[in-house]
Amino acid sequence: MEQRVFVVDQYKQPLMPCHPARARMLLKQGRATIVKRFPFAIMLIDREGGETQAVQVKVDPGSKTSGIAVVANFERGPRCIWAAELKHRGQRIRDNLLKRQQLRRGRRSRKTRYRKPRFDNRHRPRDWLPPSLQSLVDNILTWVKRLRRLTPVTHLAMELTRFDTQKMQNPEISGVEYQQGTLQGYEAREYLLEKWGHQCAYCGITDVPLEVEHIIPKDRGGSHRVSNLAIACKPCNQKKGNQTAAEFGFPEIQAQAKQSLKDAAVVNATRWSLHKQLKAAGLPLEVGTGARTKYHRIQQGYPKTHWRDAVYVGESGKQVFVQPALQPLLIQATGRGSRQMCRVDKYGFPRTGAKRVKRVHGFQTGDMVKAVVTQGKKAGTYVGRVVIRASGYFSIKTAHEMIQGISYRYCQLQHRSDGYVYQYAKGEALLHYLW
């Protein structure tokens, strides 16, 4: 695995990370204790302070997955000593907000208790981002802060890339056409009617009312871009429903819908917010382009991965040595549970009681535990995420199965729920636990 182990002194001040073999020796001799398992960190109980080298935390922001790397400048040259890939949950947040919106609109539109919409009373701050995008920025900032508490960080670096969506759609566009865009001189509906010949894109019928419809539906990842819109008659639109054009039997129409630019839009929308908040950390911040990152990575002869892109960000990524055996820590953001007090049915009405307690006997849902059951039908050792029950008999989700009815007396806390789940790339240290 070859990930370095983070080290702090007896006052929890960060020291230089050490080799895993040295960490095992210190733990075996009783000179250190484990303070954190993910990322793995130890505390020296007999040491205060020490010499450190320059350490840089480097970030390659992505719309779905971001790369994070810790690079130390040793005498023999810069070296990557720790890496991770952080998977975001922006799409899940968007889906949850859309579901809540649909439930609230449904309640207002029925002949039941009426509540006026209140969104017109709200105002947005200057640097506001949608929750699905803000979570991406917050996840990266959270891990930068965590790494600063575990290692003596002296510099930060991030890839500050801007995607030109016009050029991505049409690389040959230039001049006035580039400035005016596709819909210059048109309204969207007029443009679509002319594009599809004033007839249904699916059945070809004319001289009937035509509707604007999405080639790839919104809830399937489609957008409102004009390239994803078509003209269809009402029967075809209703029959197509939630299908893509290809699933509906018209792959040639879907081929006309250009590639989604959602990922590029996410990076464009969040890059300056992330840059501003990293700058506020008070450390020197280096920025680099995507082209320079790619050049440095190709010069070193490595395939593209998110964490390797983070290693080679900026001018400082010229000659960073990466151990071939280095395996990144895979981190997936899951959130810290829901503030929803009770579950609702498909109509939006409560179907369960309110939550009673969050912790039972010191455990909460999502904690990683080790249960050593010494007797009975379930005798054995289980390591995984716990789901608490008020009765004190928990469920444990291991890598392969869900074990029901394990008493809290057998459970030993390994790692508190912190809104993330962890896995090493090849599973050397930990399997992927879900809860």
ABEGO torsion letter per residue (X at the ends): XGBBBBBBBAAGBBBBBBBAAAAAAAAAAGABBBABAOBBBBBBAABBEEBBBBBBBBBBBBAABBBBBBBBBBAAEBBBABBBBBBBAAAAAAAAAAAAAAAAAAAAABBBBBBBBAAAABBBBAABBBAAAAAAAAAAAAAAAAAAAABBBABBBBBBBBBBAAAAABAABBEAAAAAEAABGBBAAAAAAAAAGGBBAAAGBBGBBBBBBBABBAAAGBBABAAABBBBBAAAAAAAEABBAAAAGBAAAAAABBBBAAAAAAAAAAAAAAAAAAAAAGBBBBBBBAAAAAAAAAAAGBBBBAAAAAAABEAAAABBBBBAABBBBBBBBAEAEBABABBBBAAGBBABBBBABABBGGBBBGBBBBBBBABEAABEBBBEBBBBBAAGBBBBBBAABBBBGBBAAABBBABBBAGBBBBBAAGAABBBBBX
